[in-house]
Amino acid sequence: ILSYLSKGNKLKQLAFFNDNRSYKLPASFFSLQGLESIHLQYCTFVPPLTFNRFSSLTSLTFVHVEVSAQMLQRFLSECPLLEHIHLNGYPQCIEFVEKGNKFTFVDLLRCVPLIKNLNISIYYMKYLCAGGMPHKLPTSLVHLKYLFLKVCMTEQNEISSALCMIRSSPLLVKIVFLMYDNKGLRIPQTSISFLDPEDYSNLKLDHLDMFEIKMVSSKLPLAMDLVKLIMAKSPVLKTVRIELKDVSVDDEVKMLRDLLGYQQGIEFVEKGNKFTFVDLLRCVPLIITLNISVYYMKYLCAGGMPHKLPTSVVHLKYLFLDVCMTKQNEISSALCMIRSSPLLVKIGGMPHKLPTSLFRLKYLYLHVCLAEKNEISSALCMIKSSPFLEEIDFLMYDNEKVPAQQTPTNFLEPENYPDMNLDYLVAFWVENFRNLPLEVEFVKLIMAKSPVLKKVQIKLNNKVSVDEELKMLKDMLRLPFPRASPFAELSIVRP
C-alpha cells in the first residue's frame, strides 16, 4: 500500500497502526515528500541514507516506535516546519534510543525551532533528560504554546528540565503535567525553598490561560509547590485543574487545605507590612463608603492606629468593618476611624440605596446569610443601586450561631420595592438553596423585577431530601413565581 501511495506523492496525512513492533517501515514511506502529518504506532523507524527531507511536515506522533537517538535527531532536523510533536514509547523502545545516549532535550528543541505543541511521555522524559538541562535554553521557544509532560517528581533531572522549558517559553498558553513517583527512588532531599516563587524572578507566564496537573500519588510535596509557583507567575491564568488518582480522602483534604491556604496576595501584604489604614485613607480623601473584610482588617491594622487620624475623613458617611473584638489593634482602628469621621450616617449595615449608582457593575456574586438582616439589606442595597446588572449569583448559607430573625411576611414582597428595576438582568443563580421562606421570597422578588431574564437556576443544598424537593416543586406549581419575563426558564438541580 505504501509503495502505491508513494507513486502519486499527493498524500498529506498518514496514520499507520500495526500490531508487530518489529515491522520496519519500507523505503517507499520516506518518498512521501508531500506529507504534512504523520502518526506511527508499533513499528521500527530507520530512514534510508538516500532520505532527503519531509519539507512540508508539521505534525509528528510516535507511539511505541523503535528509533535510535541518532536516527530521531537526523529525521527531526530534516523536517524544518514541524510544529506539533508527540513522543510516546514503552521501556524497550526507549532502551533502543538509550543506546545512542547522545540525544537530549536541548538537541531535540534545537531541531524544531517552530514547535508550538510538545507532548512527551514518561520514558522519553527519562532519557531526554539524562544529564540535566541548563537554567534556560540558549534560544527561547517563542512559538511554543502547549506543553504536555509526564514528570517524575523524585528525579531532579526531570524537574529541572520541565522548569527550563517553561522559563524558555514566554508565550505558553496551556501546561499539562502528569506527576508520578518512581518507587525505586527516594524522594530527593531538596531545600524547602526549591520552588519558592521569589527564587524565580525570571519566570514570567504572561499568556498562560490553563494549567492542568494529574497526580498518581499524594506523596509528592514538590508537585503542590510547583502548582503554587505556576499560579504565582501567571497573571492571566483562568483555570487550574488538579486531577487525583489513587489518593485517599485524608490526603486529598490535606492537599486542598495546603493549596487553599496559599493566599499569595495577603502573604505579600504581610511580608511588605508597609500599607496600613492610615496609608489607605490618605489615598482616598473623598471616600464616602468604606467596607473592609476580615482579612484586610487583619493586615491593614498591623501596628495599630493613632487615637485620631491627622486629617478628618470629612466625606465618610457609611462605614462597614469586620472587627475581631479580641484584637486590640482592630478595635483601636475602628474607634480611630469613627472619631475621625464627623459626618458618619451609618455604621455596620447598608443604606436603602447607595448615594451613587454602580453604573458599571454587571456581575454580582455574594455569599448571603438569610439569618442576618444586615446581609439581606446589603444585598438588596447593591441590587437596587446597580441598574445594569446582567448576572446575579447568590450562595445562600445559614449561620447556626445566629437565631433566625423575625422579619415581617411582606419584607420581600415585590410591591415594597418600586425602585428596583433589573432591566438588563439575564441570569440569576442561587446555590445551596434549602427552600427556606426568605430564600423563596428572594427568588420571587428578583424574577418579578427582571423583564428580560432568561435563565434562573436553583441548586439545592445536599441536605434537602427527595421528599422535600417534591413538596417544593408541588408548591411552585400551585403558587408559581411571578415572572416579569415570559422567557425566564426556571430549573432546579442537585449538587
C-alpha positions as CSV (number, residue, x, y, z in Angstrom):
1,I,0.0,0.0,0.0
2,L,2.8,2.4,0.9
3,S,4.5,1.7,-2.4
4,Y,1.3,2.5,-4.2
5,L,0.7,5.7,-2.3
6,S,4.3,6.9,-2.9
7,K,3.8,7.0,-6.7
8,G,1.3,9.8,-6.6
9,N,3.2,11.7,-3.9
10,K,0.0,13.7,-3.1
11,L,-0.7,12.2,0.3
12,K,-0.9,14.9,3.1
13,Q,-1.8,12.8,6.2
14,L,-0.8,9.3,7.1
15,A,-1.7,7.3,10.2
16,F,-0.1,3.8,10.4
17,F,-1.2,1.3,13.1
18,N,0.5,-2.1,13.4
19,D,0.4,-5.0,15.9
20,N,4.0,-6.0,15.2
21,R,6.5,-3.5,16.6
22,S,9.4,-5.2,14.7
23,Y,7.8,-4.2,11.4
24,K,10.3,-2.0,9.6
25,L,8.8,0.8,7.5
26,P,9.7,0.3,3.8
27,A,11.8,2.8,1.9
28,S,8.7,3.9,-0.1
29,F,7.4,5.5,3.1
30,F,10.2,8.0,3.1
31,S,9.5,9.1,-0.5
32,L,6.1,10.6,0.5
33,Q,7.5,14.0,0.3
34,G,4.2,15.8,0.5
35,L,3.2,14.6,4.0
36,E,2.1,17.2,6.4
37,S,1.0,14.9,9.3
38,I,2.4,11.5,10.4
39,H,1.1,9.2,13.1
40,L,3.0,6.0,13.5
41,Q,2.3,3.2,16.0
42,Y,4.2,0.0,16.6
43,C,6.9,-0.1,14.0
44,T,10.7,0.3,13.5
45,F,11.8,3.6,12.0
46,V,15.0,3.6,10.0
47,P,15.3,6.3,7.4
48,P,17.4,5.2,4.4
49,L,20.7,7.0,3.6
50,T,19.0,8.4,0.5
51,F,16.3,10.1,2.6
52,N,16.2,13.8,1.8
53,R,13.5,15.5,3.9
54,F,9.8,16.0,4.7
55,S,9.8,19.6,3.8
56,S,6.1,20.1,4.4
57,L,5.7,18.0,7.7
58,T,4.1,20.0,10.5
59,S,2.8,17.2,12.9
60,L,4.6,14.1,14.1
61,T,3.3,11.4,16.5
62,F,5.4,8.4,17.5
63,V,3.6,5.8,19.7
64,H,5.8,2.8,20.6
65,V,8.1,3.4,17.6
66,E,11.6,1.9,17.8
67,V,14.1,4.5,16.6
68,S,17.7,5.2,17.6
69,A,18.7,8.5,19.1
70,Q,20.9,9.2,16.0
71,M,18.0,8.4,13.6
72,L,15.5,10.5,15.5
73,Q,17.8,13.5,15.6
74,R,18.6,13.2,11.9
75,F,14.9,12.9,11.0
76,L,13.8,15.9,13.1
77,S,16.5,18.1,11.6
78,E,15.2,17.2,8.1
79,C,11.6,18.5,9.0
80,P,12.1,22.3,9.2
81,L,8.3,23.1,9.5
82,L,7.5,20.8,12.5
83,E,5.0,22.5,14.9
84,H,3.5,19.5,16.8
85,I,5.4,16.6,18.3
86,H,4.1,13.7,20.4
87,L,6.6,11.1,21.6
88,N,5.2,8.1,23.5
89,G,7.0,4.8,24.0
90,Y,7.4,1.8,26.2
91,P,10.6,1.0,28.1
92,Q,12.0,-1.5,25.5
93,C,11.5,1.1,22.7
94,I,13.3,3.8,24.7
95,E,16.2,1.4,25.6
96,F,16.7,1.4,21.8
97,V,17.1,5.1,22.0
98,E,19.3,4.9,25.0
99,K,22.0,3.0,23.2
100,G,22.8,6.2,21.3
101,N,22.8,8.1,24.6
102,K,23.6,11.4,22.7
103,F,20.2,12.9,22.2
104,T,18.9,15.3,24.9
105,F,16.1,17.8,25.2
106,V,18.4,20.6,24.2
107,D,19.2,18.7,20.9
108,L,15.6,17.9,20.2
109,L,14.4,21.5,20.7
110,R,17.3,22.8,18.6
111,C,15.9,20.7,15.7
112,V,12.4,22.2,15.9
113,P,12.6,26.0,16.2
114,L,8.9,26.4,15.1
115,I,7.5,24.0,17.7
116,K,4.0,25.0,19.0
117,N,2.8,21.8,20.7
118,L,5.1,19.5,22.6
119,N,3.9,16.2,24.2
120,I,6.5,14.0,25.9
121,S,5.7,10.7,27.7
122,I,7.2,9.1,30.7
123,Y,10.1,7.1,29.2
124,Y,11.1,9.7,26.6
125,M,11.3,12.2,29.5
126,K,13.6,9.8,31.4
127,Y,16.1,9.5,28.6
128,L,15.9,13.0,27.0
129,C,16.6,14.5,30.5
130,A,19.7,12.4,31.0
131,G,22.5,14.8,32.1
132,G,20.1,17.6,33.1
133,M,19.2,20.8,31.4
134,P,20.6,24.4,31.6
135,H,18.9,27.0,33.7
136,K,17.4,28.3,30.4
137,L,17.7,27.3,26.8
138,P,20.2,29.3,24.6
139,T,17.2,30.3,22.3
140,S,13.7,30.9,23.6
141,L,10.9,28.8,22.3
142,V,8.9,31.7,21.1
143,H,6.3,29.7,19.2
144,L,5.6,27.1,21.9
145,K,2.0,27.4,23.3
146,Y,1.0,24.0,24.5
147,L,3.3,21.9,26.7
148,F,2.4,18.3,27.9
149,L,5.0,16.5,30.1
150,K,5.0,13.4,32.2
151,V,7.3,14.3,35.1
152,C,8.8,12.1,37.8
153,M,8.9,14.3,40.9
154,T,11.6,12.1,42.5
155,E,14.1,12.8,39.8
156,Q,15.9,16.1,39.9
157,N,16.8,16.0,36.2
158,E,13.1,15.8,35.1
159,I,12.0,18.7,37.4
160,S,14.9,20.9,36.2
161,S,14.1,20.0,32.5
162,A,10.4,20.9,32.9
163,L,11.3,24.3,34.6
164,C,13.9,25.0,31.9
165,M,11.3,24.6,29.1
166,I,8.8,26.7,31.0
167,R,11.3,29.5,31.5
168,S,12.3,29.4,27.8
169,S,8.7,29.6,26.5
170,P,7.3,33.1,27.0
171,L,4.1,32.6,25.1
172,L,2.8,29.4,26.7
173,V,-1.0,29.2,26.8
174,K,-1.5,25.8,28.3
175,I,0.6,23.4,30.5
176,V,-0.4,19.9,31.4
177,F,1.8,17.8,33.7
178,L,1.3,14.1,34.7
179,M,3.1,13.8,38.0
180,Y,4.3,10.4,39.2
181,D,6.9,9.0,41.6
182,N,9.5,6.3,40.8
183,K,9.0,3.9,43.6
184,G,12.6,2.7,43.2
185,L,13.9,6.1,44.1
186,R,13.8,8.0,47.4
187,I,12.2,11.4,47.3
188,P,15.1,13.8,46.8
189,Q,16.1,15.9,49.8
190,T,15.6,19.3,48.2
191,S,15.5,22.5,50.2
192,I,12.2,23.9,51.4
193,S,12.7,26.9,49.1
194,F,13.5,24.9,46.0
195,L,10.3,26.1,44.2
196,D,9.8,29.4,46.1
197,P,8.3,31.9,43.6
198,E,10.8,34.6,44.9
199,D,13.7,32.5,43.5
200,Y,12.2,32.6,40.0
201,S,12.2,36.3,39.2
202,N,12.9,35.5,35.5
203,L,9.9,33.2,35.2
204,K,7.1,35.1,33.5
205,L,4.0,33.3,32.2
206,D,2.1,36.3,31.0
207,H,0.0,34.4,28.5
208,L,-0.8,31.2,30.4
209,D,-4.5,30.5,30.4
210,M,-4.8,27.0,31.7
211,F,-2.7,24.8,34.0
212,E,-3.6,21.1,34.4
213,I,-1.9,18.7,36.7
214,K,-2.6,15.0,37.1
215,M,-1.2,13.2,40.2
216,V,-1.0,9.5,40.7
217,S,0.4,9.8,44.2
218,S,-0.2,12.2,47.2
219,K,3.4,11.7,48.5
220,L,4.7,14.4,46.1
221,P,5.2,17.6,48.1
222,L,7.1,19.2,45.2
223,A,4.1,18.8,43.0
224,M,2.0,21.2,45.1
225,D,4.9,23.6,45.3
226,L,5.0,23.6,41.5
227,V,1.3,24.4,41.3
228,K,1.9,27.4,43.7
229,L,4.9,28.5,41.6
230,I,2.9,28.4,38.3
231,M,-0.1,30.2,39.9
232,A,2.2,32.9,41.3
233,K,3.8,33.6,37.9
234,S,0.6,33.6,35.7
235,P,-1.2,36.9,35.9
236,V,-4.0,36.0,33.4
237,L,-4.4,32.3,34.5
238,K,-8.1,31.4,34.3
239,T,-8.2,27.6,35.0
240,V,-6.2,25.4,37.3
241,R,-7.3,21.7,37.2
242,I,-5.9,19.1,39.6
243,E,-6.8,15.5,38.8
244,L,-6.1,12.9,41.5
245,K,-5.7,9.2,41.2
246,D,-5.2,6.6,43.9
247,V,-5.2,9.3,46.5
248,S,-7.0,8.8,49.9
249,V,-9.7,11.2,51.1
250,D,-7.5,12.2,54.0
251,D,-4.6,13.0,51.7
252,E,-6.9,14.9,49.3
253,V,-8.2,17.0,52.2
254,K,-4.6,17.9,53.3
255,M,-3.6,18.8,49.8
256,L,-6.6,21.1,49.3
257,R,-6.1,22.7,52.7
258,D,-2.5,23.4,51.7
259,L,-3.5,24.9,48.3
260,L,-6.4,26.9,49.7
261,G,-4.2,28.2,52.4
262,Y,-1.9,29.6,49.8
263,Q,-3.1,33.2,49.8
264,Q,-0.4,34.9,48.0
265,G,-2.0,38.3,47.9
266,I,-2.4,38.5,51.7
267,E,1.0,37.0,52.3
268,F,2.5,39.7,50.1
269,V,0.8,42.4,52.2
270,E,2.1,40.7,55.4
271,K,5.7,40.4,54.1
272,G,5.7,44.0,52.9
273,N,3.9,45.2,56.1
274,K,4.0,48.8,54.7
275,F,0.4,49.5,53.8
276,T,-1.8,50.5,56.8
277,F,-5.2,52.0,57.3
278,V,-3.6,55.4,57.6
279,D,-2.0,55.0,54.2
280,L,-5.2,53.7,52.6
281,L,-7.3,56.7,53.9
282,R,-4.6,59.2,52.9
283,C,-5.0,57.8,49.3
284,V,-8.8,58.4,49.2
285,P,-9.6,61.8,50.7
286,L,-13.1,61.8,49.1
287,I,-14.2,58.4,50.4
288,I,-17.9,58.2,51.2
289,T,-18.4,54.4,51.7
290,L,-15.8,52.1,53.2
291,N,-16.3,48.3,53.5
292,I,-13.4,46.2,54.8
293,S,-13.5,42.4,55.2
294,V,-11.9,40.2,57.8
295,Y,-8.5,39.5,56.2
296,Y,-7.9,43.1,55.1
297,M,-8.8,44.3,58.6
298,K,-6.2,41.9,59.9
299,Y,-3.3,43.3,57.9
300,L,-4.3,46.9,57.5
301,C,-4.5,47.2,61.3
302,A,-1.0,45.7,61.8
303,G,0.9,48.1,64.1
304,G,-2.3,49.8,65.4
305,M,-3.7,53.2,64.7
306,P,-3.4,56.7,66.3
307,H,-6.1,58.0,68.6
308,K,-7.4,60.1,65.8
309,L,-6.3,60.5,62.1
310,P,-4.1,63.5,61.3
311,T,-6.9,64.7,58.9
312,S,-10.6,64.1,59.4
313,V,-12.4,61.9,56.9
314,V,-15.0,64.5,56.3
315,H,-16.8,62.8,53.5
316,L,-17.2,59.3,55.0
317,K,-20.8,58.5,55.7
318,Y,-21.1,54.7,55.6
319,L,-18.6,52.5,57.5
320,F,-18.7,48.7,57.4
321,L,-15.9,46.8,59.2
322,D,-15.4,43.1,60.1
323,V,-13.8,43.6,63.5
324,C,-12.3,40.9,65.7
325,M,-13.3,42.0,69.2
326,T,-10.4,40.1,70.8
327,K,-7.8,42.0,68.9
328,Q,-6.8,45.4,70.3
329,N,-5.4,46.7,67.0
330,E,-8.7,46.1,65.2
331,I,-10.8,47.7,67.9
332,S,-8.5,50.7,68.1
333,S,-8.5,51.1,64.3
334,A,-12.3,51.0,64.2
335,L,-12.6,53.6,67.0
336,C,-10.0,55.8,65.3
337,M,-12.0,55.9,62.1
338,I,-15.2,56.6,63.9
339,R,-13.6,59.5,65.8
340,S,-12.1,60.9,62.6
341,S,-15.4,60.8,60.6
342,P,-17.7,63.5,61.9
343,L,-20.4,63.0,59.2
344,L,-21.0,59.3,59.6
345,V,-24.6,58.4,58.9
346,K,-24.5,54.6,59.3
347,I,-22.1,52.0,60.8
348,G,-22.4,48.3,60.3
349,G,-25.3,48.0,57.9
350,M,-26.1,49.3,54.5
351,P,-28.3,52.2,53.4
352,H,-31.5,51.6,51.5
353,K,-29.7,52.6,48.3
354,L,-26.1,53.8,47.7
355,P,-25.6,57.5,47.3
356,T,-24.1,56.9,43.8
357,S,-25.4,54.2,41.5
358,L,-22.9,51.4,40.4
359,F,-23.4,52.0,36.7
360,R,-20.6,49.7,35.6
361,L,-21.5,46.8,37.8
362,K,-22.7,43.9,35.6
363,Y,-21.9,40.7,37.6
364,L,-22.6,40.3,41.3
365,Y,-21.6,37.3,43.3
366,L,-22.5,37.2,47.0
367,H,-22.5,34.8,50.0
368,V,-25.7,35.8,51.8
369,C,-26.7,34.6,55.3
370,L,-30.5,34.8,55.4
371,A,-30.4,34.7,59.2
372,E,-28.8,38.1,59.3
373,K,-30.8,41.1,58.4
374,N,-27.7,43.2,57.7
375,E,-26.7,40.8,54.9
376,I,-30.1,40.7,53.3
377,S,-30.3,44.5,53.4
378,S,-26.8,44.8,52.0
379,A,-27.6,42.5,49.1
380,L,-30.8,44.4,48.3
381,C,-29.0,47.8,48.5
382,M,-26.4,46.7,46.0
383,I,-29.0,45.3,43.6
384,K,-31.1,48.5,43.8
385,S,-28.0,50.6,43.2
386,S,-26.9,48.6,40.1
387,P,-29.2,49.4,37.2
388,F,-27.2,47.5,34.6
389,L,-26.7,44.2,36.3
390,E,-26.7,41.2,33.9
391,E,-26.0,38.3,36.2
392,I,-26.5,37.6,39.9
393,D,-25.1,34.6,41.7
394,F,-26.1,34.1,45.4
395,L,-24.6,31.4,47.6
396,M,-27.1,31.1,50.5
397,Y,-25.8,29.9,53.9
398,D,-27.1,29.8,57.4
399,N,-25.1,30.9,60.5
400,E,-26.3,28.5,63.1
401,K,-25.0,30.7,65.9
402,V,-27.3,33.5,64.9
403,P,-31.0,32.9,65.6
404,A,-33.3,33.4,62.6
405,Q,-34.7,37.0,62.8
406,Q,-38.4,37.6,62.8
407,T,-38.8,39.5,59.6
408,P,-42.4,40.5,58.5
409,T,-44.1,38.3,56.0
410,N,-44.1,41.1,53.4
411,F,-40.5,42.0,53.9
412,L,-39.6,40.9,50.3
413,E,-42.8,41.4,48.5
414,P,-42.2,43.0,45.1
415,E,-44.8,45.7,45.8
416,N,-42.5,47.1,48.5
417,Y,-39.6,47.6,46.0
418,P,-40.9,50.1,43.4
419,D,-37.4,51.5,42.9
420,M,-35.9,48.1,42.0
421,N,-35.6,47.8,38.2
422,L,-33.4,45.0,36.8
423,D,-34.0,45.8,33.1
424,Y,-30.8,44.1,31.9
425,L,-30.6,41.0,34.1
426,V,-30.5,37.8,32.0
427,A,-29.2,35.2,34.5
428,F,-29.9,34.5,38.2
429,W,-28.2,31.7,40.0
430,V,-28.9,30.5,43.6
431,E,-26.7,28.0,45.3
432,N,-27.2,26.0,48.5
433,F,-30.9,26.6,48.4
434,R,-32.8,24.9,51.3
435,N,-36.3,26.1,50.5
436,L,-36.5,28.5,53.5
437,P,-39.2,31.1,53.3
438,L,-36.9,34.0,52.8
439,E,-35.0,32.2,50.1
440,V,-38.2,31.6,48.2
441,E,-39.3,35.2,48.6
442,F,-35.9,36.4,47.4
443,V,-36.1,34.4,44.2
444,K,-39.7,35.7,43.6
445,L,-38.6,39.3,44.1
446,I,-35.7,39.0,41.5
447,M,-37.9,37.3,38.9
448,A,-40.7,39.8,39.4
449,K,-38.2,42.7,38.7
450,S,-36.4,41.3,35.7
451,P,-38.3,41.8,32.4
452,V,-35.6,40.3,30.1
453,L,-34.5,37.4,32.4
454,K,-33.7,34.2,30.5
455,K,-32.2,31.7,33.0
456,V,-32.9,31.0,36.7
457,Q,-31.1,28.1,38.2
458,I,-31.6,26.9,41.8
459,K,-29.0,24.4,43.1
460,L,-30.3,22.6,46.2
461,N,-28.4,22.1,49.4
462,N,-27.2,18.5,49.7
463,K,-29.3,18.1,52.8
464,V,-32.6,18.7,51.0
465,S,-34.3,15.3,50.8
466,V,-36.2,14.0,47.8
467,D,-39.5,14.3,49.7
468,E,-38.7,18.0,50.5
469,E,-37.8,18.7,46.9
470,L,-41.0,17.0,45.8
471,K,-43.0,19.2,48.1
472,M,-41.2,22.3,46.9
473,L,-42.0,21.5,43.3
474,K,-45.6,21.0,44.1
475,D,-45.7,24.4,45.9
476,M,-44.1,26.1,42.9
477,L,-46.7,24.5,40.6
478,R,-49.6,25.5,42.8
479,L,-48.2,29.0,43.5
480,P,-45.9,29.8,40.6
481,F,-43.3,32.5,40.9
482,P,-44.3,35.8,39.3
483,R,-42.2,36.4,36.2
484,A,-41.7,39.8,34.6
485,S,-40.1,38.0,31.7
486,P,-42.2,35.5,29.7
487,F,-38.9,33.8,28.6
488,A,-37.5,33.1,32.0
489,E,-36.6,29.4,32.4
490,L,-36.5,28.1,36.0
491,S,-34.5,24.9,36.6
492,I,-33.8,23.1,39.9
493,V,-30.7,20.9,40.1
494,R,-28.9,18.9,42.8
495,P,-25.2,19.4,43.6
